[in-house]
Amino acid sequence: MTAPSPQFHATDFHPGAAIVTSDGVRAGTLHFIIVDGESWDLRALVVEESRRFSGHLFSPGTALMSADVIVPLPAVAHVTHDRIDLSIAAPALR
């Protein structure tokens, strides 16, 4: 697994913050974070995709489609309380 980025800490991330890809697509919201079980270092983000981004909007009632995507920490470019900007485009996120 890649080393965690020292510029971000778990406390920088707030559930419900908007996730925006590098090409300006609002992919969803921060669902929760993943930390190392021993060191508590931040490892990844779990993004709850929006219905439009995940395809649920076009296939209502499809319960088998996952609405969560794991985003590795190196893909995070910038963080504010309400928004997380990624360094990857929407197709790379899926």
C-alpha positions in Angstrom: 0.0 0.0 0.0 1.2 3.5 -0.7 2.5 5.7 2.1 0.0 8.2 3.5 0.3 11.8 2.5 1.6 13.9 5.4 -0.3 17.0 4.3 -3.7 15.6 5.3 -5.0 14.3 8.7 -8.1 12.4 9.5 -9.5 15.5 11.3 -9.3 17.4 7.9 -12.2 15.3 6.5 -15.8 15.8 7.4 -18.6 13.3 6.5 -21.0 14.8 3.9 -18.3 17.0 2.3 -18.8 17.2 -1.5 -16.3 15.2 -3.6 -15.3 16.9 -6.9 -13.1 15.3 -9.5 -10.4 17.1 -11.4 -12.7 17.6 -14.4 -15.3 19.3 -12.2 -17.8 16.5 -11.8 -19.5 16.3 -8.4 -19.1 12.6 -7.7 -20.8 12.4 -4.4 -20.1 13.0 -0.7 -17.6 11.7 1.9 -19.1 8.7 3.6 -16.2 7.8 5.9 -12.5 7.5 6.1 -10.2 4.4 6.3 -7.4 4.4 8.8 -4.6 1.9 9.5 -5.6 -0.4 12.4 -2.3 -0.1 14.2 -0.9 3.4 13.5 -4.3 5.2 12.9 -2.7 6.8 9.8 -5.2 7.9 7.2 -5.3 5.5 4.2 -8.3 6.2 2.0 -11.7 7.8 1.7 -15.0 6.1 1.1 -17.2 8.2 -1.2 -20.9 7.7 -1.4 -21.6 8.3 -5.1 -24.4 10.6 -6.1 -27.3 8.8 -7.9 -26.4 10.5 -11.2 -22.7 9.6 -11.0 -23.2 6.0 -10.0 -25.9 5.3 -12.6 -28.7 4.7 -10.1 -30.6 7.6 -11.6 -30.9 5.7 -14.8 -31.7 2.3 -13.3 -34.0 2.9 -10.3 -34.6 0.0 -8.0 -31.3 -1.7 -8.8 -30.3 -2.7 -5.3 -27.2 -4.7 -6.4 -25.2 -1.6 -7.5 -22.8 -0.3 -4.9 -23.0 3.4 -4.1 -19.5 3.5 -2.4 -16.1 4.0 -4.0 -12.8 3.8 -2.2 -10.5 6.7 -3.1 -6.8 6.3 -2.2 -5.3 9.2 -0.2 -2.8 10.2 -3.0 -5.8 11.1 -5.2 -6.8 13.9 -2.8 -5.6 17.3 -4.1 -7.3 19.8 -1.7 -9.6 19.7 1.3 -11.9 22.3 2.9 -14.6 21.6 5.5 -17.3 21.3 2.8 -15.4 20.1 -0.3 -12.7 17.6 -1.3 -11.1 18.1 -4.6 -9.5 15.1 -6.3 -6.5 15.0 -8.6 -8.2 12.4 -10.8 -11.0 12.7 -13.4 -14.4 11.1 -13.1 -13.6 8.1 -15.3 -10.6 7.2 -13.2 -12.8 7.3 -10.0 -15.2 4.7 -11.3 
